Amino acid sequence: MRYHNITKDDMLNGDGLRVVLWMAGCSHCCYKCQNPVTWDPDGGLPFDEDAKEELFETLGKSYISGITFSGGDPLYLGSRLDLFELIKEIKEKFPTKTMWLYTGYLWEEIKDLELVSYLDVLVDGEFIYDQMDTTLQWKGSANQRVIDVQKTLAQGEVVLHA
């Protein structure tokens, strides 16, 4: 698994003050993407023990609400297994921190992935430039959904995050 950056004080990619792990690799390649540099799965840096330590140190701070996975696409096929292991470790070490994930996949395509059950919020759908709306909270285009994962899993239908 590779990444481009760890943002330690983000307020735009989820509720509260968050850590964001900007991952490498994306097969969607959305037109006018804000982060095309993250598309290359071989770009960025290897997510090694030093990166994990940096991430965990920041997550351990009381004022940090949680972590957001973005990119690229965190669900890029070549990164999924490593991401799942990281998500399980975060949930174990920081059970009260929330986990958000941005993906170009639709909920219906990835809802059965085991790692999804660990998430609190999933923002799904490719960025569509013609539907871009800068007034939307936590998403870039009107087609995307901000999904409350736990309520959605419990109810068996998509429940949007309020």
N, C-alpha and C positions, 0 to 999 in steps of 0.2 A: 504494500500500500504506500502511496506517495501523497504528499500534500504540498501546498504552496505557502500557507501562512496560518498562524494561530493569532486571532484577534482576541485580546484579553478584556476588552471593555466595550462591547457592542450593544447598542440599544435598538437596532433596526431589524434584526433578524430573530425576533421572538420576544416574549414577555420578559421584562426586567433587564438587568445588566447580565450579559452573557459572554461566554467564551465561544468563538466560532472557529471550527476547524475547516479550512478551505482545502478540499481534497482535489487531487489530480485525476483526470479521466472523465470523459463525457462522450457518449455516442449520439447525443441529440443534436448538438451543434446548432442551436437556435439562432436564427437571423437576428443580428444586433444584440447578441448576448453581452452582458456587462463584464463577463470574465472569460473571453475566448482563450486567454493564455492557459487556462486550467483544463482545456479539452484533452491535451496530450497526456495519455496515461503514464508516459515515461518522463514527463516534465516535473518540475518542482524538486522536492527533497524526499528521501526515504523517511517514512515515519518510524523512527528508531526509538530506543529507550530514552534518549535525551529529549526527544520531542514529547514522548509520553509523560516524562517527568515534568516538563514545562506545562503541559496541559493539566496534569493532576494537581500541580502546585497552585495553579490559578483556580481550578475548580474547588479546591479546598477552602478558598476564602469565603467567609460568611456572607458577604454582600453579592456574591455571584449566584444568580438564579439557576443557571444551568448551562448546557452546551447546545450549540446548533451545528449541524453538519451541513455544509454547502459545498460549492465547488465551481466548476465541474459538476459532476453528479456523484454523490456518495454511493449511490447504488449501481455505479458502473460495474459491469460484470466482473472485471478483474480485481475489484477491491472488496467485494461483498463479504467474503469469508473473514478477512482481516478486520473489516469494520465490525462485523458481528462480534468477534472476540473482544474488541475494544469496547463496544457498547455493553456487553455483559460485565466487563470489569468495572466500567464506570458505574453501572447500576449497583454493583456489589459494594463499591467503595463510597459512593455518594448517592444513597438511595433517595434522598429528598430533592436532589437536583433534577430539573426537568430536561428532557431531551427532545429537540426539534430536528427535523430533517427536511431539506429541500431536494426534490427530485423531479426530473422531467417525465418520469413514468406516472401513469394514472394509478390511483388507489386500486382499481379493479385488476390491474396487472401485477401488483406487488403485495396485495393484502395478505397473502398466504405465506410470505417469507417470515421465518421465525423471528428475525431481528425486528420486524415491524411491531411485534407485540411488546417490545421494550420501550417504544417511543411514546411520548405524550402528544406531540403534534407533528403532522406531516403536511407539508405544502407540496401538492402534486401538480403535474401538468407542465408541458413545455412552455417556455416564455414565447408568446406570440406578439411580435412587434406591433401589428395592427390593432391589438387589443391592450396595448400598454396604457396604464393609468397610474400616474404618480401619486394620486390621492388614495390609492388602496393601501390598506395596512398589511404588512408582512408578505406582500406578493407584488409581482411586477406587471402582470396582465390579468384581465378580467376572467379568462378561462381557468385560471389556477384556483385551487381550493385550499383553504387552511382548515385541516381536518383534525378534530379531537379524536385521536386514535383509540384511547381507552373506551370512550363512550360509543364510538363506532363499532368496535369489536363486541361490546356488550349488547348493543341493540341490533347488530346485523345489517345496519344501513348507515350511510355516511351522515355523520353529525359534524357540523361545522363548529370550529372553535369560536367562542364568543369573545 
